[in-house]
């Protein structure tokens, strides 16, 4: 089979290339899946660069989330059938024609869900809904987030609105406001406006912002913290611009704020099965009724990985870049 391989850590556009690998055989409790579509996530690219929390042994395959069709069953697997459409969000090395994974970690996909949506189901949407679930916010509560025009930011806004949570999004440029409003997300403020704090006060009408989500790092994290109410919580979700948080000690001390991290892959792994199933059922329903939208920016073959990586990093991109065999 063909698979994307890298022999060294570095720029994914430079170090990833298609190579021939033996067709993997599923062991007990495992399934071989024929890959259909796989999204490119930032954490996939960081792993190839060698800068993520997980560092594989070289030479290594890449990719962690994929939609596929069950191709072969290992011993003891009776909950899935050959030909069934499934997704995985935590299997390393899925940028290949076939991959093997634990049967228990696969999620069957409803027939009504399009391939392009199903391929994106786990990492970003499930992280977004798991994040909301973890925040203990009630209907009518207020949340503020930066990187609001990123994939997770859009999903948090849409899923939060569906749950009755008021979500305010911060973006770094005025064009991002119009992008989100075109998608039906209205509560957005550009921080390059000198009066963005006044805009925020008018938008919330004095309501306390209980939770802030930071996906940028640097001074942007401090901006979010500064807007929170007393006893507010800053959740660190990502570090798009800087791995260092610039937080004012006064905001932490005098607001008695809590700062904590959120790593979706760990949260998903430790989540009780019944809660996990409930959240996936909610995602299925939100996608099918149009509440949650999962746009696609483009689809590239594995052999076209250089162009795919460049497309994934393009400023202003709307939707995920997907890989196909």
Number of C-alpha atoms within 10 A of each C-alpha: 14 18 25 24 22 21 14 17 20 17 15 22 16 13 16 25 19 18 14 11 15 9 13 13 14 20 16 12 15 21 28 24 31 23 25 23 28 31 28 24 20 14 17 20 20 18 19 27 17 16 13 14 9 12 14 15 9 11 10 18 24 23 24 21 27 34 31 29 19 25 19 18 23 17 11 11 17 10 9 18 14 13 13 15 24 24 28 27 24 21 18 19 21 29 28 28 20 25 25 24 20 18 24 12 16 22 18 18 19 12 9 10 15 12 17 19 19 25 28 29 27 24 22 20 25 23 22 24 21 21 20 18 13 11 14 10 18 11 12 13 17 21 25 25 26 26 21 30 23 19 19 21 25 24 23 28 30 23 23 22 16 14 14 14 20 21 28 23 27 27 22 17 13 14 11 20 21 14 15 21 12 10 11 13 20 15 19 27 24 21 18 12 13 9 11 14 15 10 16 19 13 11 14 15 9 9 13 16 23 21 26 29 28 28 23 21 23 18 16 24 26 19 20 22 30 18 19 23 18 17 16 23 23 25 22 19 21 19 16 13 12 15 11 12 16 15 19 14 11 11 18 21 12 10 17 14 21 15 15 11 12 16 12 19 14 10 14 19 12 10 12 10 11 8 13 16 13 10 17 18 11 15 20 18 14 16 19 15 10 10 15 21 18 21 14 16 13 16 18 19 13 22 18 15 20 18 12 21 21 12 18 22 12 9 7 11 16 18 18 24 24 24 25 19 19
